[in-house]
Amino acid sequence: MNLLEYTIFAAGSLFIIIDPIALVPVFLAITPTDTPKQREQMARIACCVAAAVLLFFTWIGQPLFRLLGITMAAFKIAGSIVLLLIALDMLRAQRSRVRETEEETDAAAEKVDIAVTPLAVPMLAGPGAISSAVLLQAQATDWLQSSALSGCIVVVCAISYGILRLASRGAAWLNPLAMKVVSRIMGLLLAAVAIQFILDALAEQKGLLF
């Protein structure tokens, strides 16, 4: 795929897996006593930390796997399974436990500052988002696409901050039914992305064997 196609694919995949719209109810639930200004500050810190984590794994992921003796084909299949599990939960319009557990969410409600954990990690930059970043980097064919991926990570995290900032003053604008419909559509798209990564990994492995 060319640079434009890759950029659109990368941005769309990252936005779907991070899914900041679905994070809004959780964000409000774990900050019940915070002021809108405090919520905005937490959202800003969380999105910056999430961007840093995703950029780190984007550039360090593949060398780390080579050091550990893990092939990209194996990681593509493993990462795709994680994405598929999240996609199945999205199709059921429920927050995936792959992103965060109920225990983590309950503990977050008792913390003074939840910006870094669990809001940034694992709610924004969880296993699914990290896997996506590494898989997308593996799909890049040159430095332009790799740079575009880094730009997509920054842009998606900035959009996530905008959504959380908007929600920090209340989320009356969110329609529960509309959120469920959007979640299911995004889940279907994410499932298709996960299956495509698996097919790519199998084709790559077949090429190495034969």
Secondary structure, DSSP 8 states (H G I E B T S, - for coil): --HHHHHHHHHHHHHHHH-HHHHHHHHHHT-TT--HHHHHHHHHHHHHHHHHHHHHHHHHHHHHHHHHT--HHHHHHHHHHHHHHHHHHHHTTS--TTT--HHHHHHHHT-S--IIIIIIIIIIS-HHHHHHHHHHHHH--SHHHHHHHHHHHHHHHHHHHHHHHHHTT--TT--HHHHHHHHHHHHHHHHHHHHHHHHHHHHHHHHHH-
